[in-house]
Amino acid sequence: MANEYEIKKQICEIGKRIYDRNMVAANDGNISVKLNDNEFLCTPTGVSKGFMTPDFICKVDRDGKVLQANGNFRPSSEIKMHMRVYQERPDVNAVVHAHPMYATAFAIAGIPLTQPIMPEAVIALGCVPIAKYGRPSTMEIPDAVSEYVQYFDAVLLENHGALTYSDSLENAYYKMESTEFYAQLLYLSRQLGGPKEFTPQQVEDLYEIRRQFGMKGRHPANVCLNAKEGKPSCHSCGGHCGGHKDVDAATIAEITKKVMEQLNLK
């Protein structure tokens, strides 16, 4: 494993990439890397991710408390979200949070990225659900992300941005890049009359390719409970299988009743 200084340099490089690719504006976004079970490096709050140097990077413990910070630098207030991912996914060694334009637009519109439209996205990325809105700097965001972190490697944050994580910082960044590219293609194809989606069998064929590759991470090919039960996979269930919560008929009836009342259709 690289020494801390080299990891700090890599964090700065990834920060510059997300800034140069317009995935963040001004001082937005944050990045973290796991050193061990109790030490993590992370970007500071209030600085542009495109102009950091290694001395900007802070070190925190698993509770997000500062272990090391130079000058007035302090960890991002959203470190709580990162810590929740590390807590629930021991296989994760890096987390990237950004505001890529197209992916964030889908998050704002409340549309998960679940349509199977290109092989690379289906095989490498899987589905990207939307975690419900949470107030910044509170535990609401970690709690919302927690519903999906066990089942997906990328999550949209409602009216906020996107979160990706993986076994290395480079791979966590690539998942962010793939999420934005997927969102952009989906947006553009909708302007051209709508994307032509893969059939369920074509999706399953792509899942099998992923299995044969032995790719790391969480993915519908391996952990989607819907697919395992013979139901539509995440790529056709609208991203609602993340929490895998059963909804009984009475609940559905009550929701339908309320919607009809609001539409004056009762």
C-alpha positions as a printed NumPy array, in Angstrom:
array([[  0.   ,   0.   ,   0.   ],
       [  1.219,   3.531,  -0.808],
       [  2.361,   5.718,   2.058],
       [  0.106,   8.465,   3.419],
       [  1.754,  11.231,   1.444],
       [  1.248,   9.366,  -1.835],
       [ -2.397,   8.745,  -0.956],
       [ -2.84 ,  12.445,  -0.197],
       [ -1.383,  13.256,  -3.604],
       [ -3.819,  10.837,  -5.208],
       [ -6.747,  12.454,  -3.388],
       [ -5.639,  15.823,  -4.761],
       [ -5.402,  14.348,  -8.27 ],
       [ -8.903,  12.877,  -8.071],
       [-10.164,  16.195,  -6.696],
       [ -8.704,  17.943,  -9.724],
       [-10.313,  15.404, -12.056],
       [-13.814,  15.901, -10.66 ],
       [-13.318,  19.676, -10.746],
       [-11.965,  19.731, -14.303],
       [-14.822,  17.494, -15.497],
       [-17.395,  19.892, -13.994],
       [-18.557,  17.326, -11.465],
       [-18.29 ,  19.948,  -8.728],
       [-18.509,  23.734,  -8.548],
       [-16.684,  26.097,  -6.206],
       [-15.955,  24.194,  -2.962],
       [-18.426,  21.34 ,  -3.496],
       [-17.725,  17.628,  -3.126],
       [-15.584,  15.513,  -0.823],
       [-13.286,  12.492,  -1.018],
       [-12.008,  10.019,   1.549],
       [ -9.695,   7.009,   1.721],
       [ -9.487,   4.295,   4.374],
       [ -6.008,   3.737,   5.807],
       [ -7.036,   1.145,   8.395],
       [-10.031,   0.391,  10.591],
       [ -9.563,   3.568,  12.623],
       [ -7.776,   6.04 ,  10.335],
       [ -9.122,   7.793,   7.255],
       [ -7.845,  10.599,   5.05 ],
       [-10.385,  13.121,   3.75 ],
       [-10.699,  16.422,   1.957],
       [-11.314,  19.569,   4.013],
       [-14.38 ,  21.755,   3.961],
       [-14.426,  25.153,   2.285],
       [-11.793,  24.527,  -0.393],
       [-11.977,  23.884,  -4.122],
       [-11.258,  20.265,  -4.909],
       [ -9.454,  21.376,  -8.053],
       [ -6.699,  23.27 ,  -6.257],
       [ -5.691,  21.134,  -3.294],
       [ -2.193,  20.13 ,  -2.256],
       [ -1.308,  17.226,   0.084],
       [ -1.066,  19.506,   3.123],
       [ -4.794,  20.269,   2.742],
       [ -5.797,  16.679,   3.51 ],
       [ -7.111,  15.852,   6.985],
       [ -7.007,  12.612,   8.965],
       [ -9.971,  11.439,  11.059],
       [-10.885,   8.402,  13.112],
       [-13.856,   6.095,  12.481],
       [-16.132,   8.494,  14.379],
       [-15.086,  11.391,  12.174],
       [-13.038,  13.07 ,  14.899],
       [ -9.934,  14.954,  13.768],
       [ -6.631,  13.161,  14.254],
       [ -4.582,  15.532,  12.115],
       [ -5.304,  18.785,  10.258],
       [ -2.985,  21.576,   9.172],
       [ -3.755,  25.218,   9.888],
       [ -7.431,  26.059,   9.64 ],
       [ -8.322,  22.995,   7.561],
       [-11.156,  20.891,   8.944],
       [-12.835,  17.756,   7.553],
       [-15.955,  18.107,   5.465],
       [-19.135,  18.086,   7.518],
       [-20.331,  15.277,   5.238],
       [-17.68 ,  12.91 ,   6.575],
       [-20.562,  11.254,   8.473],
       [-21.869,   9.951,   5.159],
       [-18.472,   8.498,   4.279],
       [-18.124,   6.852,   7.688],
       [-21.491,   5.153,   7.293],
       [-20.351,   3.593,   4.024],
       [-17.131,   2.304,   5.597],
       [-19.057,   0.991,   8.579],
       [-21.503,  -1.016,   6.476],
       [-19.175,  -2.031,   3.634],
       [-15.87 ,  -3.457,   4.922],
       [-14.823,  -4.06 ,   1.294],
       [-14.84 ,  -0.309,   0.568],
       [-11.562,   1.609,   0.8  ],
       [-12.527,   4.931,  -0.8  ],
       [-15.588,   7.17 ,  -1.18 ],
       [-16.245,  10.004,  -3.645],
       [-19.094,  12.503,  -3.359],
       [-19.694,  14.984,  -6.187],
       [-22.41 ,  16.914,  -8.03 ],
       [-22.064,  15.743, -11.66 ],
       [-24.528,  17.744, -13.726],
       [-26.581,  15.076, -15.485],
       [-26.624,  12.591, -12.618],
       [-27.582,  15.349, -10.188],
       [-30.32 ,  16.494, -12.566],
       [-31.802,  12.988, -12.389],
       [-31.504,  13.11 ,  -8.594],
       [-33.338,  16.445,  -8.555],
       [-36.044,  15.105, -10.866],
       [-36.434,  12.021,  -8.678],
       [-35.509,   9.592, -11.474],
       [-33.201,   6.658, -10.579],
       [-30.706,   5.41 , -13.151],
       [-32.094,   1.93 , -13.676],
       [-32.805,   1.635, -17.39 ],
       [-30.577,  -0.991, -19.069],
       [-29.335,   0.874, -22.146],
       [-25.653,   0.03 , -22.622],
       [-23.562,  -3.071, -21.816],
       [-20.827,  -1.26 , -19.9  ],
       [-23.285,   0.362, -17.485],
       [-25.172,  -2.87 , -16.845],
       [-22.001,  -4.924, -16.319],
       [-19.769,  -2.53 , -14.393],
       [-22.103,  -0.102, -12.646],
       [-25.446,  -1.784, -12.156],
       [-28.38 ,   0.315, -11.016],
       [-28.143,   3.68 ,  -9.315],
       [-31.088,   4.278,  -6.966],
       [-31.986,   7.531,  -5.206],
       [-31.555,   7.942,  -1.456],
       [-34.189,  10.236,   0.014],
       [-33.317,  13.851,   0.808],
       [-31.455,  14.643,   4.005],
       [-30.313,  17.94 ,   5.478],
       [-26.59 ,  18.572,   4.941],
       [-24.285,  17.942,   7.913],
       [-26.925,  15.858,   9.722],
       [-27.32 ,  12.12 ,  10.192],
       [-30.279,  12.201,   7.801],
       [-28.037,  11.67 ,   4.766],
       [-26.072,   8.722,   6.22 ],
       [-29.358,   7.151,   7.316],
       [-30.828,   7.59 ,   3.817],
       [-27.726,   6.167,   2.128],
       [-27.702,   3.24 ,   4.53 ],
       [-30.796,   1.784,   2.866],
       [-28.886,   1.206,  -0.368],
       [-25.208,   0.863,   0.466],
       [-25.35 ,  -2.919,   0.886],
       [-26.845,  -3.441,  -2.562],
       [-25.28 ,  -0.832,  -4.847],
       [-21.893,   0.809,  -5.484],
       [-23.376,   4.142,  -6.59 ],
       [-26.265,   6.131,  -5.132],
       [-27.935,   9.365,  -6.181],
       [-28.756,  11.751,  -3.337],
       [-32.155,  13.373,  -3.768],
       [-31.782,  17.086,  -4.669],
       [-28.098,  16.862,  -3.827],
       [-25.666,  14.861,  -5.963],
       [-24.098,  11.419,  -6.21 ],
       [-22.057,   9.083,  -4.031],
       [-19.767,   6.286,  -5.263],
       [-17.433,   3.935,  -3.405],
       [-15.136,   1.022,  -4.17 ],
       [-12.062,  -0.954,  -3.179],
       [ -9.709,   1.817,  -4.331],
       [ -9.877,   5.566,  -4.83 ],
       [ -9.349,   5.23 ,  -8.553],
       [-12.214,   2.752,  -8.857],
       [-14.493,   4.908,  -6.694],
       [-13.767,   7.82 ,  -9.04 ],
       [-14.381,   5.694, -12.134],
       [-17.79 ,   4.739, -10.761],
       [-18.606,   8.444, -10.438],
       [-17.45 ,   9.03 , -14.003],
       [-19.5  ,   6.061, -15.221],
       [-22.573,   7.273, -13.331],
       [-22.377,  10.679, -14.996],
       [-21.76 ,   9.196, -18.452],
       [-24.718,   6.836, -18.007],
       [-26.946,   9.737, -16.908],
       [-25.879,  11.874, -19.856],
       [-26.579,   9.102, -22.368],
       [-29.954,   8.4  , -20.785],
       [-30.857,  12.087, -20.909],
       [-29.821,  12.484, -24.549],
       [-31.553,   9.292, -25.677],
       [-34.763,  10.539, -24.093],
       [-34.543,  13.661, -26.225],
       [-34.348,  11.421, -29.296],
       [-37.581,   9.62 , -28.562],
       [-36.574,   7.363, -25.717],
       [-33.896,   4.692, -25.249],
       [-34.269,   1.167, -26.552],
       [-33.778,  -0.957, -23.459],
       [-32.284,  -4.416, -23.288],
       [-34.703,  -7.292, -22.832],
       [-34.705,  -9.142, -19.485],
       [-32.796, -11.994, -21.141],
       [-30.195,  -9.596, -22.537],
       [-29.787,  -8.1  , -19.061],
       [-29.32 , -11.564, -17.563],
       [-26.741, -12.372, -20.253],
       [-24.791,  -9.263, -19.251],
       [-25.1  , -10.22 , -15.591],
       [-23.564, -13.589, -16.435],
       [-20.645, -11.883, -18.176],
       [-20.04 ,  -9.888, -14.991],
       [-20.104, -13.056, -12.917],
       [-17.584, -14.693, -15.229],
       [-15.295, -11.661, -14.906],
       [-15.417, -12.042, -11.118],
       [-15.818,  -8.285, -10.687],
       [-15.748,  -6.844,  -7.162],
       [-18.425,  -4.766,  -5.495],
       [-22.18 ,  -5.013,  -5.046],
       [-24.313,  -5.423,  -8.125],
       [-27.79 ,  -6.658,  -9.118],
       [-26.153,  -9.692, -10.714],
       [-25.096, -10.85 ,  -7.263],
       [-27.224,  -9.228,  -4.553],
       [-30.537,  -8.122,  -6.062],
       [-33.069, -10.061,  -4.008],
       [-35.757,  -9.425,  -6.605],
       [-33.748, -11.214,  -9.294],
       [-32.912, -14.072,  -6.975],
       [-36.623, -14.552,  -6.296],
       [-37.457, -14.617,  -9.993],
       [-38.91 , -11.106,  -9.987],
       [-37.86 ,  -8.218, -12.271],
       [-34.274,  -7.21 , -11.54 ],
       [-33.185,  -3.771, -10.366],
       [-32.855,  -2.763, -13.996],
       [-36.607,  -2.954, -14.408],
       [-37.998,  -2.348, -10.932],
       [-37.204,   1.366, -10.836],
       [-34.519,   1.049,  -8.19 ],
       [-37.026,   0.286,  -5.445],
       [-35.44 ,  -3.015,  -4.412],
       [-32.629,  -1.332,  -2.476],
       [-34.288,  -1.61 ,   0.888],
       [-36.08 ,  -4.82 ,  -0.008],
       [-38.981,  -3.86 ,   2.225],
       [-42.22 ,  -5.738,   1.766],
       [-45.317,  -3.59 ,   1.218],
       [-48.602,  -5.282,   2.027],
       [-51.867,  -4.869,   0.13 ],
       [-53.425,  -2.679,   2.832],
       [-50.57 ,  -0.18 ,   2.587],
       [-50.839,  -0.051,  -1.198],
       [-54.609,   0.484,  -0.927],
       [-54.148,   3.327,   1.551],
       [-51.573,   5.052,  -0.671],
       [-53.84 ,   4.678,  -3.704],
       [-56.753,   6.155,  -1.744],
       [-54.746,   9.211,  -0.725],
       [-53.507,   9.802,  -4.28 ],
       [-57.036,   9.57 ,  -5.66 ],
       [-58.298,  12.007,  -3.033],
       [-55.577,  14.501,  -3.951],
       [-56.549,  14.157,  -7.632],
       [-60.253,  14.517,  -6.781],
       [-60.893,  11.045,  -8.193],
       [-62.482,   9.523,  -5.092]])
